[in-house]
Amino acid sequence: MTVTSEPSLPSMQTTVPGPLTNATKSKLDVIFDARTPQMVIDYDKSSGSYLVDIDAAQSPAMISTLVNRPAIGNFPSQQWFNLLRDGPMRAAPPGCTQVFTAQSGSEANELAFKAAFMAYRRKQRGVAPWSEHEQESAMRDQTPGSPDLAILSFENSFHGRGFASLSTTCSKPRCLHEIEHVIDSWHCPVAGIIVEPIQSEGGFGGTGKFWGHERWNLSAPADIVTFSKKAQTAGYFFSDNSLRPDRSYRQFIRKTEWMGDVARVIMCNAVIDEILSENLVEKTARVGEPLHERFATPATRYLDFI
Ligand SMILES: Cc1ncc(COP(=O)(O)O)c(C=O)c1O
């Protein structure tokens, strides 16, 4: 097939990456790990097998980010920063300043497990480069390259059906004392704890707060908050830079090259618009609080059934 609008030759107008790509990457990097993109793309000007970066052309059309589904880690469009800022970041839980997008809840949870494991090991080993022994043992799935680490989860919780998220869906602890005991006695270090604040679809305004865990009045923000479904897109919020992998491609290439889906982020933006403009969080709180009070008495009386 001939693509008629394809240029006849490649054309270099700046060095690569060009100044606009670099400026866009710096802006994006504040809320989204932007170490991996080689260039930021204008999908309207791209044609056939030719990609046109924003240093060569600029156009604002949103539709192009829908039809040209980019692998966001390598070739984000120039709209990506605005889409994140006006979408998921408007709903970021208290204390969370960055986001990593994903395609499903299971994937978001598994990416969060990886981020926790990498941060845990980085704390132990510092910023030293991987030793030959670590690299070679990782290839054999043995320590120290592949260390045994665990995620602690709670009885009856549900975290998805992916291989790792499913494995956290049926563990046991029920009270703080038991949690301490599990952490101290587990056969390998516990690098993270996953908690489902409200069982069964509790997020995004459904508790009368934007995020269910805001009701716990935590003394420090949650390290990682994963989201999916009601947001129409998925991912995790965080703020501590140690939760960005030490090498940028460790989350991107090793787990998902899509790194989410721009089309779903646009839908997320619309959902947040609706929640905010219709005051849905406040409305849920107004209806939910008397309902919750009515349930509180039987809940204490019939504790054994809960
Ligand atoms: C609390 C919770 N975690 C994880 C998941 C898995 O999400 P997904 O089906 O998008 O992989 C779900 C799905 O319903 C869920 O309710």
The ligand as an ORCA input file, in Angstrom:
! r2SCAN-3c Opt
* xyz 0 1
  C     -10.644     -4.023     44.685
  C     -10.269     -4.527     43.310
  N      -8.963     -4.724     43.029
  C      -8.587     -5.184     41.809
  C      -9.519     -5.464     40.813
  C      -9.049     -5.980     39.485
  O      -9.257     -5.023     38.495
  P      -9.278     -5.409     36.937
  O     -10.473     -6.306     36.740
  O      -9.391     -4.089     36.230
  O      -7.994     -6.122     36.631
  C     -10.874     -5.250     41.080
  C     -11.865     -5.556     40.032
  O     -13.050     -5.536     40.199
  C     -11.275     -4.772     42.355
  O     -12.570     -4.554     42.655
*
